[in-house]
Amino acid sequence: MTSRYLPVRRPGQLLSQEEFARRSGVHPDLVRRFVALGLVRASRSGDGALWFARGQLMSVARIERLRSGLSLNYAALGLVVELLDRIQALEIELRRQQRAALNRIEPSRTERRDTDGVRSL
């Protein structure tokens, strides 16, 4: 006896274009336009169908927020998103460097001693 099981979606599984459009709340044609403009990343299957990682849903939400807040067209939003991503990367690197510098300073500060032999901070 064979039994049929429904496919179970796993967290890392890709979404079809239709499913992605439904979950993001935008029309499938607009999803294709996002891919063409480089605003959203997608994979193509052998038959040319688009497949999306779940994380790209956040990208569409971000694009829609920026579009409504800044009243820019989608082509201009590509530049805005690129600049925001670059700023975020620079801020992350700056925080990493600040932590590294602080870690280098802290041991020397705690090891200093006053002339009477008492540790000073």
All heavy atoms as an XYZ file, in Angstrom:
968
protein
N       0.842     -1.171      0.000
C       0.000      0.000      0.000
C       0.895      1.246      0.000
O       1.777      1.380      0.823
C      -0.873     -0.014      1.255
C      -1.681      1.219      1.414
S      -2.650      1.047      2.923
C      -3.905      2.174      2.547
N       0.657      2.117     -0.937
C       1.424      3.354     -0.994
C       0.570      4.493     -0.467
O      -0.636      4.534     -0.669
C       1.850      3.677     -2.437
O       0.703      3.824     -3.236
C       2.769      2.607     -3.004
N       1.203      5.374      0.237
C       0.475      6.548      0.722
C       1.114      7.783      0.123
O       2.308      7.821     -0.137
C       0.504      6.606      2.247
O       1.832      6.663      2.678
N       0.295      8.774     -0.081
C       0.793     10.017     -0.662
C       0.919     11.058      0.427
O       0.032     11.216      1.252
C      -0.133     10.511     -1.747
C      -0.161      9.590     -2.921
C      -1.011     10.148     -3.995
N      -1.013      9.201     -5.097
C      -1.399      9.493     -6.296
N      -1.836     10.692     -6.568
N      -1.354      8.595     -7.243
N       2.021     11.742      0.414
C       2.265     12.793      1.376
C       2.317     14.129      0.651
O       2.854     14.230     -0.448
C       3.593     12.576      2.118
C       3.588     11.341      2.981
C       4.134     10.151      2.514
C       3.029     11.370      4.237
C       4.134      9.013      3.301
C       3.016     10.238      5.030
C       3.568      9.065      4.555
O       3.561      7.953      5.337
N       1.789     15.127      1.290
C       1.881     16.466      0.745
C       3.278     17.002      1.014
O       3.846     16.722      2.069
C       0.848     17.392      1.399
C      -0.609     17.054      1.113
C      -1.518     17.962      1.933
C      -0.901     17.230     -0.366
N       3.818     17.759      0.085
C       5.148     18.311      0.349
C       5.081     19.308      1.508
O       4.146     20.084      1.621
C       5.509     19.015     -0.957
C       4.229     19.216     -1.682
C       3.289     18.150     -1.199
N       6.054     19.227      2.367
C       6.121     20.127      3.515
C       7.129     21.211      3.188
O       8.247     20.927      2.764
C       6.552     19.366      4.787
C       6.715     20.313      5.955
C       5.552     18.269      5.085
N       6.729     22.463      3.396
C       7.648     23.572      3.141
C       8.629     23.693      4.294
O       8.234     23.750      5.434
C       6.883     24.876      2.971
C       6.087     24.917      1.696
C       5.747     26.353      1.369
N       4.921     26.436      0.207
C       5.403     26.528     -1.040
N       6.685     26.531     -1.235
N       4.592     26.609     -2.059
N       9.881     23.727      3.941
C      10.922     23.921      4.940
C      11.327     25.382      4.935
O      11.187     26.064      3.916
C      12.116     23.040      4.601
C      11.763     21.576      4.677
C      12.983     20.711      4.449
N      12.578     19.345      4.381
C      12.682     18.585      3.296
N      13.217     19.061      2.205
N      12.271     17.340      3.302
N      11.856     25.890      6.067
C      12.218     27.307      6.143
C      13.153     27.779      5.042
O      13.054     28.894      4.580
C      12.874     27.434      7.515
C      12.358     26.299      8.296
C      12.072     25.195      7.317
N      14.072     26.941      4.587
C      15.028     27.362      3.580
C      14.551     27.171      2.161
O      15.251     27.487      1.219
N      13.355     26.651      1.976
C      12.851     26.334      0.650
C      12.531     27.604     -0.144
O      12.104     28.607      0.412
C      11.607     25.463      0.775
C      11.244     24.728     -0.479
C      10.123     23.742     -0.221
O       9.409     23.862      0.739
N       9.976     22.782     -1.098
N      12.739     27.539     -1.446
C      12.475     28.676     -2.313
C      10.982     28.817     -2.598
O      10.245     27.845     -2.577
C      13.241     28.513     -3.628
C      14.757     28.455     -3.520
C      15.375     28.193     -4.884
C      15.311     29.731     -2.926
N      10.580     30.048     -2.897
C       9.189     30.346     -3.222
C       9.064     30.584     -4.724
O       9.917     31.249     -5.322
C       8.719     31.602     -2.481
C       8.793     31.581     -0.962
C       8.483     32.966     -0.396
C       7.834     30.555     -0.403
N       7.984     30.080     -5.310
C       7.729     30.357     -6.723
C       7.373     31.831     -6.880
O       7.061     32.522     -5.904
C       6.572     29.488     -7.226
O       5.357     29.914     -6.622
N       7.375     32.295     -8.100
C       7.052     33.701     -8.349
C       5.633     34.029     -7.883
O       5.408     35.070     -7.276
C       7.197     34.015     -9.831
C       6.869     35.458    -10.146
C       7.003     35.779    -11.614
O       7.731     35.113    -12.338
N       6.306     36.805    -12.057
N       4.701     33.144     -8.128
C       3.323     33.392     -7.725
C       3.184     33.434     -6.203
O       2.523     34.315     -5.650
C       2.386     32.322     -8.324
C       2.262     32.375     -9.831
C       3.486     31.821    -10.566
O       4.230     30.986     -9.983
O       3.713     32.237    -11.718
N       3.824     32.486     -5.539
C       3.779     32.451     -4.075
C       4.483     33.670     -3.483
O       4.011     34.275     -2.521
C       4.423     31.158     -3.556
C       4.461     31.025     -2.057
C       3.091     30.795     -1.427
O       2.123     30.524     -2.156
O       3.002     30.904     -0.189
N       5.603     34.033     -4.072
C       6.348     35.198     -3.616
C       5.515     36.471     -3.777
O       5.448     37.299     -2.863
C       7.666     35.316     -4.394
C       8.563     36.399     -3.908
C       9.371     36.209     -2.807
C       8.605     37.619     -4.559
C      10.210     37.215     -2.349
C       9.436     38.636     -4.114
C      10.239     38.428     -3.009
N       4.867     36.612     -4.921
C       4.028     37.786     -5.166
C       2.865     37.823     -4.178
O       2.539     38.883     -3.627
C       3.507     37.763     -6.605
N       2.256     36.680     -3.929
C       1.132     36.634     -2.986
C       1.578     37.024     -1.592
O       0.951     37.855     -0.938
C       0.516     35.224     -2.966
C      -0.741     35.114     -2.109
C      -1.250     33.682     -2.046
N      -0.366     32.790     -1.324
C      -0.213     32.778      0.001
N      -0.857     33.624      0.755
N       0.610     31.920      0.573
N       2.697     36.484     -1.143
C       3.174     36.776      0.212
C       3.677     38.210      0.370
O       3.568     38.790      1.440
C       4.285     35.807      0.609
C       3.769     34.415      0.862
C       4.863     33.533      1.366
N       4.384     32.185      1.547
C       4.910     31.332      2.397
N       5.946     31.690      3.126
N       4.429     30.113      2.504
N       4.235     38.767     -0.692
C       4.755     40.129     -0.600
C       3.672     41.175     -0.850
O       3.864     42.349     -0.533
C       5.909     40.333     -1.586
O       5.458     40.200     -2.921
N       2.557     40.753     -1.429
C       1.455     41.680     -1.668
C       1.620     42.543     -2.903
O       0.955     43.572     -3.029
N       2.493     42.138     -3.806
C       2.657     42.884     -5.051
C       2.301     41.983     -6.234
O       2.309     40.752     -6.132
C       4.094     43.452     -5.214
C       4.418     44.427     -4.113
C       5.115     42.353     -5.278
N       1.987     42.593     -7.350
C       1.595     41.855     -8.558
C       2.792     41.080     -9.104
O       3.931     41.567     -9.044
C       1.070     42.846     -9.601
C       0.360     42.185    -10.720
N       1.013     41.680    -11.821
C      -0.963     41.934    -10.904
C       0.139     41.145    -12.650
N      -1.075     41.294    -12.110
N       2.559     39.879     -9.667
C       3.677     39.099    -10.223
C       4.476     39.849    -11.291
O       5.688     39.670    -11.393
C       2.987     37.865    -10.815
C       1.736     37.720    -10.015
C       1.303     39.114     -9.673
N       3.817     40.710    -12.068
C       4.556     41.492    -13.069
C       5.525     42.463    -12.394
O       6.624     42.700    -12.891
C       3.585     42.278    -13.961
C       2.781     41.371    -14.889
O       3.218     40.217    -15.120
O       1.725     41.809    -15.371
N       5.110     43.024    -11.274
C       5.984     43.933    -10.532
C       7.161     43.166     -9.931
O       8.281     43.686     -9.882
C       5.201     44.666     -9.444
C       5.929     45.765     -8.694
C       6.528     46.794     -9.650
C       5.003     46.433     -7.698
N       6.930     41.939     -9.521
C       8.024     41.095     -9.011
C       9.062     40.894    -10.115
O      10.267     41.038     -9.881
C       7.489     39.740     -8.500
C       8.629     38.781     -8.200
C       6.615     39.927     -7.276
N       8.604     40.602    -11.331
C       9.537     40.438    -12.466
C      10.298     41.738    -12.726
O      11.497     41.712    -13.028
C       8.774     40.007    -13.726
C       8.471     38.516    -13.779
C       8.020     38.072    -15.153
N       6.766     38.677    -15.587
C       5.551     38.264    -15.218
N       5.434     37.236    -14.398
N       4.469     38.867    -15.672
N       9.610     42.854    -12.588
C      10.269     44.155    -12.794
C      11.345     44.380    -11.729
O      12.432     44.873    -12.024
C       9.235     45.266    -12.749
C       9.813     46.609    -13.069
C       8.741     47.638    -13.272
N       9.339     48.918    -13.546
C       8.768     50.066    -13.314
N       7.543     50.098    -12.816
N       9.366     51.192    -13.580
N      11.052     44.021    -10.479
C      12.044     44.143     -9.403
C      13.294     43.334     -9.735
O      14.413     43.791     -9.513
C      11.471     43.678     -8.071
C      10.473     44.601     -7.439
C       9.692     44.158     -6.391
C      10.305     45.905     -7.871
C       8.777     45.000     -5.781
C       9.389     46.756     -7.278
C       8.619     46.300     -6.224
N      13.094     42.140    -10.261
C      14.230     41.292    -10.629
C      15.006     41.938    -11.767
O      16.244     42.013    -11.725
C      13.761     39.878    -11.007
C      14.907     39.038    -11.561
C      13.130     39.183     -9.799
N      14.303     42.454    -12.775
C      14.964     43.084    -13.923
C      15.769     44.319    -13.496
O      16.841     44.580    -14.040
C      13.925     43.467    -14.969
N      15.270     45.064    -12.510
C      15.964     46.256    -12.021
C      17.071     45.927    -11.025
O      17.823     46.811    -10.612
C      14.967     47.219    -11.367
C      13.981     47.901    -12.308
C      12.904     48.626    -11.516
C      14.715     48.862    -13.235
N      17.152     44.664    -10.613
C      18.175     44.263     -9.655
C      17.815     44.595     -8.217
O      18.671     44.568     -7.339
N      16.544     44.883     -7.947
C      16.104     45.205     -6.588
C      15.888     43.952     -5.749
O      15.970     43.998     -4.524
C      14.803     46.017     -6.635
C      14.898     47.386     -7.305
C      13.525     47.993     -7.459
C      15.814     48.296     -6.501
N      15.587     42.841     -6.413
C      15.322     41.567     -5.735
C      16.102     40.487     -6.471
O      16.173     40.481     -7.701
C      13.808     41.238     -5.751
C      13.530     39.893     -5.134
C      13.012     42.322     -5.046
N      16.712     39.589     -5.704
C      17.460     38.479     -6.297
C      16.547     37.266     -6.457
O      15.744     36.974     -5.579
C      18.644     38.114     -5.429
C      19.742     39.149     -5.461
C      20.934     38.670     -4.667
N      20.540     38.455     -3.281
C      20.999     39.149     -2.253
N      21.892     40.070     -2.454
N      20.601     38.899     -1.042
N      16.730     36.583     -7.580
C      15.942     35.378     -7.852
C      16.820     34.376     -8.590
O      17.822     34.740     -9.204
C      14.715     35.730     -8.686
N      16.410     33.130     -8.509
C      17.067     32.064     -9.272
C      16.119     31.635    -10.377
O      14.905     31.708    -10.217
C      17.345     30.857     -8.370
O      18.155     31.232     -7.288
N      16.678     31.189    -11.478
C      15.850     30.685    -12.582
C      16.003     29.175    -12.672
O      17.095     28.646    -12.581
C      16.263     31.311    -13.899
C      15.839     32.747    -14.037
C      15.754     33.131    -15.505
N      15.425     34.530    -15.618
C      14.194     34.994    -15.745
N      13.186     34.151    -15.790
N      13.964     36.285    -15.849
N      14.885     28.526    -12.872
C      14.919     27.082    -13.075
C      15.196     26.811    -14.548
O      15.283     27.742    -15.362
C      13.586     26.462    -12.645
O      12.539     26.955    -13.455
N      15.318     25.563    -14.916
C      15.591     25.185    -16.296
C      14.543     25.674    -17.271
O      14.849     25.993    -18.421
N      13.297     25.774    -16.808
C      12.220     26.236    -17.695
C      12.040     27.753    -17.656
O      11.109     28.293    -18.258
C      10.901     25.541    -17.351
C      10.422     25.832    -15.943
O      11.136     26.505    -15.186
O       9.305     25.373    -15.606
N      12.927     28.469    -16.952
C      12.879     29.924    -16.923
C      12.050     30.513    -15.797
O      11.953     31.731    -15.676
N      11.452     29.670    -14.962
C      10.630     30.164    -13.854
C      11.520     30.796    -12.783
O      12.642     30.359    -12.547
C       9.812     29.026    -13.247
N      11.005     31.847    -12.162
C      11.742     32.536    -11.102
C      11.444     31.904     -9.746
O      10.292     31.569     -9.444
C      11.351     34.015    -11.060
C      11.753     34.853    -12.260
C      11.157     36.252    -12.154
C      13.263     34.928    -12.376
N      12.494     31.776     -8.931
C      12.374     31.236     -7.574
C      13.081     32.186     -6.625
O      14.163     32.689     -6.925
C      12.978     29.837     -7.499
C      12.179     28.865     -8.305
C      12.338     28.556     -9.618
C      11.065     28.111     -7.851
N      11.398     27.654    -10.010
C      10.594     27.358     -8.953
C      10.404     27.993     -6.637
C       9.510     26.501     -8.868
C       9.321     27.139     -6.551
C       8.886     26.405     -7.640
N      12.471     32.397     -5.465
C      12.949     33.406     -4.530
C      13.208     32.816     -3.155
O      12.437     31.978     -2.676
C      11.896     34.517     -4.375
C      11.582     35.215     -5.651
C      10.630     34.718     -6.529
C      12.249     36.372     -5.995
C      10.342     35.360     -7.711
C      11.972     37.024     -7.176
C      11.016     36.513     -8.044
N      14.267     33.294     -2.517
C      14.517     32.947     -1.115
C      13.529     33.737     -0.259
O      13.130     34.850     -0.619
C      15.948     33.305     -0.736
N      13.143     33.182      0.866
C      12.181     33.850      1.750
C      12.684     35.217      2.225
O      11.908     36.125      2.425
C      11.854     32.971      2.951
C      11.095     31.722      2.588
C      10.848     30.860      3.826
N      10.312     29.584      3.461
C       9.025     29.345      3.304
N       8.158     30.294      3.469
N       8.603     28.141      2.977
N      13.980     35.359      2.401
C      14.548     36.618      2.864
C      14.293     37.772      1.906
O      14.320     38.936      2.310
N      14.031     37.461      0.651
C      13.752     38.509     -0.325
C      12.399     39.179     -0.069
O      12.155     40.284     -0.556
C      13.805     37.948     -1.745
C      15.198     37.540     -2.184
C      16.154     38.715     -2.190
O      15.960     39.698     -2.888
N      17.196     38.623     -1.381
N      11.540     38.551      0.721
C      10.267     39.185      1.095
C      10.534     40.476      1.864
O       9.834     41.475      1.674
C       9.403     38.234      1.929
C       8.829     37.031      1.182
C       8.227     36.034      2.171
C       7.810     37.475      0.153
N      11.557     40.468      2.716
C      11.916     41.680      3.459
C      12.427     42.764      2.521
O      12.190     43.949      2.752
C      12.958     41.355      4.531
C      12.405     40.515      5.657
S      13.576     40.237      6.998
C      14.843     39.287      6.188
N      13.105     42.363      1.452
C      13.588     43.339      0.475
C      12.425     44.043     -0.209
O      12.455     45.259     -0.397
C      14.460     42.655     -0.584
O      15.605     42.111      0.003
N      11.401     43.289     -0.570
C      10.226     43.897     -1.214
C       9.522     44.833     -0.245
O       9.125     45.944     -0.622
C       9.266     42.813     -1.749
C       7.959     43.435     -2.217
C       9.916     42.038     -2.873
N       9.383     44.428      1.008
C       8.739     45.291      2.009
C       9.532     46.589      2.164
O       8.955     47.677      2.244
C       8.623     44.565      3.341
N      10.847     46.485      2.192
C      11.708     47.668      2.305
C      11.529     48.583      1.093
O      11.403     49.800      1.222
C      13.159     47.205      2.423
C      14.168     48.297      2.532
C      15.552     47.680      2.535
N      16.569     48.649      2.865
C      17.854     48.450      2.633
N      18.269     47.309      2.117
N      18.731     49.366      2.937
N      11.506     47.992     -0.092
C      11.337     48.763     -1.325
C       9.996     49.494     -1.314
O       9.916     50.683     -1.645
C      11.449     47.839     -2.559
C      12.894     47.356     -2.710
C      10.964     48.527     -3.824
C      13.057     46.166     -3.616
N       8.948     48.800     -0.915
C       7.618     49.418     -0.886
C       7.550     50.542      0.159
O       6.936     51.578     -0.078
C       6.550     48.358     -0.619
C       6.331     47.420     -1.798
C       5.843     48.150     -3.041
O       4.812     48.844     -2.966
O       6.514     48.041     -4.087
N       8.192     50.344      1.314
C       8.234     51.414      2.332
C       8.965     52.639      1.811
O       8.509     53.777      1.970
C       8.926     50.921      3.606
C       8.053     50.184      4.571
C       8.732     50.005      5.934
N      10.132     49.642      5.894
C      10.594     48.399      5.801
N       9.753     47.388      5.730
N      11.891     48.168      5.775
N      10.107     52.419      1.180
C      10.875     53.527      0.632
C      10.106     54.234     -0.484
O      10.116     55.461     -0.576
C      12.225     53.035      0.109
C      13.245     52.635      1.162
C      14.425     51.931      0.522
C      13.702     53.847      1.957
N       9.436     53.462     -1.311
C       8.692     54.064     -2.423
C       7.574     54.944     -1.898
O       7.371     56.052     -2.379
C       8.122     52.994     -3.333
C       7.367     53.592     -4.523
C       7.210     52.608     -5.626
N       6.347     52.805     -6.717
C       5.854     53.907     -7.235
N       6.094     55.047     -6.697
N       5.093     53.920     -8.293
N       6.850     54.466     -0.917
C       5.739     55.266     -0.386
C       6.257     56.454      0.425
O       5.661     57.524      0.408
C       4.805     54.409      0.458
O       5.457     53.959      1.619
N       7.383     56.290      1.113
C       7.917     57.363      1.943
C       8.657     58.430      1.174
O       8.618     59.605      1.531
N       9.333     58.046      0.104
C      10.151     58.992     -0.652
C       9.529     59.410     -1.981
O      10.042     60.303     -2.648
C      11.541     58.395     -0.918
C      12.377     58.055      0.306
C      13.683     57.392     -0.116
C      12.645     59.300      1.130
N       8.478     58.733     -2.395
C       7.809     59.024     -3.673
C       8.785     58.990     -4.848
O       8.785     59.878     -5.700
C       7.093     60.374     -3.614
O       6.122     60.369     -2.613
N       9.639     57.980     -4.875
C      10.588     57.801     -5.969
C      10.126     56.656     -6.858
O       9.405     55.763     -6.412
C      11.980     57.467     -5.427
C      12.669     58.531     -4.586
C      13.947     57.967     -3.995
C      12.958     59.770     -5.402
N      10.586     56.665     -8.112
C      10.267     55.532     -8.974
C      11.181     54.361     -8.598
O      12.158     54.524     -7.872
C      10.374     55.909    -10.456
C      11.775     56.286    -10.871
O      12.761     55.800    -10.325
N      11.876     57.171    -11.859
N      10.849     53.186     -9.121
C      11.586     51.991     -8.727
C      13.039     52.023     -9.192
O      13.923     51.511     -8.512
C      10.883     50.735     -9.240
C       9.595     50.464     -8.516
C       8.375     50.523     -9.181
C       9.588     50.164     -7.166
C       7.188     50.283     -8.504
C       8.413     49.931     -6.486
C       7.212     49.988     -7.163
O       6.045     49.759     -6.499
N      13.305     52.629    -10.349
C      14.688     52.703    -10.822
C      15.541     53.534     -9.862
O      16.672     53.163     -9.533
C      14.728     53.297    -12.224
N      15.007     54.647     -9.372
C      15.740     55.488     -8.414
C      15.896     54.767     -7.083
O      16.898     54.955     -6.389
C      15.021     56.819     -8.223
N      14.918     53.956     -6.734
C      15.007     53.213     -5.467
C      16.180     52.245     -5.478
O      16.732     51.938     -4.422
C      13.705     52.464     -5.187
C      12.583     53.317     -4.643
C      11.320     52.490     -4.493
C      12.952     53.953     -3.329
N      16.562     51.765     -6.646
C      17.739     50.894     -6.731
C      18.970     51.581     -6.181
O      19.737     50.994     -5.423
N      19.145     52.835     -6.535
C      20.282     53.606     -6.036
C      20.156     53.847     -4.535
O      21.130     53.697     -3.787
C      20.377     54.941     -6.778
C      21.488     55.879     -6.328
C      22.859     55.235     -6.507
C      21.401     57.192     -7.083
N      18.962     54.190     -4.073
C      18.742     54.445     -2.647
C      19.029     53.186     -1.834
O      19.723     53.237     -0.809
C      17.299     54.946     -2.397
C      16.989     54.997     -0.910
C      17.085     56.305     -3.045
N      18.527     52.050     -2.287
C      18.751     50.787     -1.579
C      20.234     50.449     -1.554
O      20.777     50.036     -0.524
C      17.925     49.647     -2.221
C      18.368     48.286     -1.725
C      16.444     49.859     -1.964
N      20.911     50.661     -2.677
C      22.356     50.392     -2.742
C      23.113     51.278     -1.756
O      24.003     50.810     -1.035
C      22.852     50.633     -4.164
C      24.288     50.251     -4.395
C      24.701     50.477     -5.841
O      23.905     50.169     -6.744
O      25.818     50.978     -6.051
N      22.765     52.547     -1.691
C      23.426     53.465     -0.755
C      23.134     53.096      0.695
O      24.028     53.126      1.543
C      22.998     54.905     -1.038
C      23.534     55.507     -2.337
C      22.879     56.855     -2.606
C      25.036     55.632     -2.299
N      21.899     52.746      0.994
C      21.545     52.343      2.363
C      22.292     51.078      2.774
O      22.765     50.971      3.909
C      20.037     52.144      2.492
C      19.196     53.412      2.448
C      17.702     53.060      2.414
C      19.504     54.311      3.629
N      22.409     50.125      1.855
C      23.164     48.899      2.148
C      24.634     49.211      2.393
O      25.264     48.644      3.280
C      23.023     47.888      1.013
C      21.643     47.267      0.944
O      20.876     47.382      1.925
O      21.325     46.666     -0.109
N      25.185     50.132      1.610
C      26.586     50.518      1.784
C      26.800     51.210      3.127
O      27.787     50.948      3.821
C      27.016     51.427      0.626
C      28.441     51.840      0.678
C      29.365     50.666      0.442
N      30.747     51.147      0.512
C      31.712     50.488      1.114
N      31.498     49.319      1.644
N      32.912     50.990      1.164
N      25.875     52.095      3.488
C      25.957     52.781      4.786
C      25.913     51.763      5.916
O      26.692     51.843      6.873
C      24.831     53.822      4.926
C      25.092     55.007      3.998
C      24.685     54.290      6.375
C      23.914     55.945      3.850
N      25.005     50.798      5.812
C      24.899     49.771      6.848
C      26.200     48.978      6.964
O      26.684     48.718      8.069
C      23.741     48.831      6.547
C      23.548     47.770      7.603
C      22.411     46.820      7.265
O      22.001     46.696      6.117
N      21.894     46.159      8.275
N      26.789     48.608      5.838
C      28.058     47.863      5.865
C      29.172     48.695      6.504
O      29.971     48.180      7.296
C      28.449     47.446      4.444
N      29.210     49.984      6.190
C      30.230     50.854      6.777
C      30.028     51.021      8.279
O      30.992     51.037      9.046
C      30.218     52.220      6.086
C      30.742     52.240      4.649
C      30.442     53.582      3.989
C      32.225     51.924      4.607
N      28.771     51.130      8.718
C      28.497     51.254     10.149
C      28.891     49.986     10.898
O      29.457     50.054     11.990
C      27.018     51.567     10.384
C      26.637     52.981     10.005
C      25.151     53.241     10.129
O      24.343     52.284     10.121
O      24.780     54.426     10.217
N      28.634     48.838     10.310
C      29.021     47.563     10.923
C      30.539     47.492     11.054
O      31.070     47.105     12.099
C      28.458     46.372     10.118
C      26.937     46.298     10.300
C      29.125     45.063     10.525
C      26.257     45.338      9.355
N      31.248     47.878     10.001
C      32.714     47.857     10.039
C      33.248     48.848     11.067
O      34.196     48.551     11.794
C      33.284     48.165      8.653
C      34.788     48.214      8.596
C      35.467     46.902      8.967
O      34.819     45.835      8.912
O      36.658     46.943      9.330
N      32.649     50.025     11.154
C      33.074     51.017     12.135
C      32.897     50.484     13.557
O      33.797     50.612     14.390
C      32.286     52.317     11.958
C      32.593     53.427     12.955
C      34.043     53.869     12.839
C      31.645     54.598     12.743
N      31.752     49.870     13.847
C      31.527     49.294     15.185
C      32.526     48.187     15.483
O      33.027     48.080     16.593
C      30.089     48.785     15.311
C      29.075     49.884     15.534
C      27.730     49.339     15.957
N      27.107     48.518     14.939
C      26.322     48.976     13.967
N      26.078     50.260     13.867
N      25.784     48.159     13.090
N      32.849     47.370     14.486
C      33.834     46.302     14.680
C      35.195     46.891     15.024
O      35.863     46.440     15.953
C      33.930     45.431     13.424
C      34.819     44.199     13.615
C      35.149     43.523     12.309
N      35.955     44.331     11.422
C      37.267     44.594     11.596
N      37.897     44.123     12.642
N      37.937     45.333     10.731
N      35.583     47.932     14.303
C      36.868     48.567     14.564
C      36.892     49.258     15.921
O      37.906     49.223     16.614
C      37.201     49.567     13.454
C      37.555     48.907     12.148
C      37.862     49.900     11.051
O      37.851     51.105     11.265
N      38.120     49.398      9.857
N      35.781     49.862     16.308
C      35.707     50.512     17.619
C      35.838     49.480     18.735
O      36.535     49.712     19.722
C      34.402     51.300     17.757
C      34.374     52.568     16.942
C      33.017     53.237     16.929
O      31.983     52.594     17.133
N      33.006     54.525     16.672
N      35.167     48.336     18.585
C      35.288     47.268     19.596
C      36.715     46.754     19.670
O      37.253     46.524     20.757
C      34.323     46.124     19.280
C      32.913     46.371     19.725
C      32.075     45.097     19.687
N      32.096     44.446     18.382
C      31.240     44.689     17.396
N      30.303     45.585     17.552
N      31.325     44.031     16.256
N      37.354     46.587     18.512
C      38.739     46.098     18.494
C      39.661     47.106     19.175
O      40.538     46.719     19.949
C      39.180     45.832     17.060
N      39.468     48.380     18.902
C      40.298     49.417     19.527
C      40.056     49.447     21.029
O      40.990     49.582     21.816
C      40.002     50.777     18.905
N      38.817     49.316     21.437
C      38.476     49.316     22.860
C      39.096     48.111     23.562
O      39.615     48.233     24.670
C      36.958     49.322     23.043
C      36.442     49.590     24.434
C      36.885     50.965     24.910
C      34.927     49.503     24.462
N      39.097     46.965     22.912
C      39.710     45.762     23.490
C      41.219     45.918     23.637
O      41.814     45.368     24.551
C      39.386     44.530     22.651
C      37.943     44.113     22.803
O      37.284     44.455     23.783
N      37.425     43.408     21.811
N      41.844     46.675     22.739
C      43.286     46.913     22.851
C      43.583     47.899     23.975
O      44.602     47.797     24.631
C      43.838     47.461     21.537
C      43.993     46.428     20.457
C      44.802     46.960     19.289
N      44.267     48.187     18.724
C      43.427     48.252     17.696
N      43.013     47.138     17.125
N      43.004     49.414     17.243
N      42.696     48.856     24.212
C      42.910     49.887     25.229
C      42.606     49.360     26.622
O      43.351     49.608     27.565
C      42.042     51.127     24.940
C      42.537     51.818     23.679
C      42.047     52.083     26.111
C      41.606     52.896     23.177
N      41.555     48.616     26.790
C      41.088     48.169     28.105
C      42.144     47.416     28.915
O      42.347     47.737     30.072
C      39.817     47.317     27.982
C      38.570     48.115     27.710
C      38.255     49.137     28.775
O      38.383     48.817     29.973
O      37.897     50.261     28.417
N      42.847     46.429     28.377
C      43.843     45.727     29.210
C      44.925     46.661     29.728
O      45.340     46.554     30.876
C      44.430     44.677     28.269
C      43.366     44.436     27.266
C      42.679     45.765     27.087
N      45.382     47.589     28.928
C      46.446     48.481     29.396
C      45.918     49.433     30.466
O      46.648     49.809     31.374
C      47.040     49.255     28.227
O      46.053     50.070     27.631
N      44.674     49.826     30.388
C      44.099     50.715     31.401
C      43.964     50.007     32.744
O      44.207     50.587     33.783
C      42.719     51.211     30.966
C      42.777     52.321     29.948
C      41.418     52.808     29.588
N      40.735     53.328     30.773
C      39.438     53.552     30.821
N      38.680     53.293     29.795
N      38.882     54.029     31.913
N      43.599     48.765     32.747
C      43.388     48.043     34.005
C      44.697     47.591     34.632
O      44.728     47.283     35.818
C      42.476     46.818     33.794
O      43.053     45.970     32.820
C      41.080     47.250     33.368
N      45.768     47.530     33.846
C      47.039     47.072     34.391
C      47.894     48.208     34.935
O      48.924     47.962     35.555
C      47.808     46.308     33.313
C      47.139     44.991     32.970
C      47.816     44.283     31.809
O      48.862     44.788     31.328
O      47.308     43.249     31.392
N      47.514     49.456     34.714
C      48.271     50.582     35.259
C      48.187     50.596     36.774
O      47.169     50.281     37.354
C      47.705     51.906     34.728
C      48.362     52.344     33.450
C      47.910     53.709     33.074
N      46.479     53.635     32.802
C      45.634     54.643     32.886
N      46.056     55.813     33.255
N      44.360     54.498     32.629
N      49.259     50.979     37.407
C      49.272     51.045     38.864
C      49.751     52.424     39.275
O      50.581     53.040     38.650
C      50.182     49.988     39.449
C      49.734     48.586     39.164
C      50.663     47.586     39.824
N      50.303     46.243     39.453
C      49.440     45.486     40.115
N      48.840     45.966     41.178
N      49.170     44.274     39.728
N      49.200     52.888     40.407
C      49.689     54.141     40.990
C      51.051     53.884     41.636
O      51.484     52.748     41.813
C      48.718     54.649     42.060
C      47.448     55.217     41.458
O      47.437     55.554     40.254
O      46.488     55.308     42.195
N      51.693     54.949     42.051
C      53.007     54.818     42.661
C      52.961     54.083     43.992
O      53.943     53.467     44.387
C      53.633     56.196     42.863
O      52.724     57.008     43.617
C      53.936     56.842     41.522
N      51.800     54.097     44.668
C      51.722     53.413     45.976
C      51.292     51.952     45.830
O      50.977     51.295     46.808
C      50.804     54.160     46.934
C      49.394     54.338     46.376
O      49.179     54.016     45.191
O      48.533     54.779     47.140
N      51.245     51.402     44.584
C      50.957     50.001     44.399
C      49.487     49.659     44.283
O      49.126     48.504     44.160
N      48.587     50.625     44.296
C      47.156     50.374     44.169
C      46.782     50.495     42.693
O      47.220     51.415     42.015
C      46.343     51.387     45.012
C      44.866     51.137     44.861
C      46.780     51.320     46.460
N      46.000     49.553     42.237
C      45.549     49.589     40.837
C      44.642     50.776     40.599
O      43.811     51.104     41.428
C      44.769     48.321     40.486
C      45.615     47.120     40.298
C      44.745     46.024     39.840
N      45.200     45.611     38.530
C      44.786     44.536     37.913
N      43.877     43.787     38.459
N      45.248     44.200     36.755
N      44.800     51.411     39.487
C      43.900     52.500     39.107
C      43.208     52.115     37.811
O      43.764     51.440     36.984
C      44.659     53.800     38.954
O      45.576     53.690     37.880
N      42.009     52.594     37.672
C      41.245     52.305     36.452
C      41.133     53.520     35.592
O      41.097     54.597     35.925
C      39.854     51.783     36.804
C      39.851     50.483     37.584
C      38.420     50.113     37.952
C      40.465     49.372     36.769
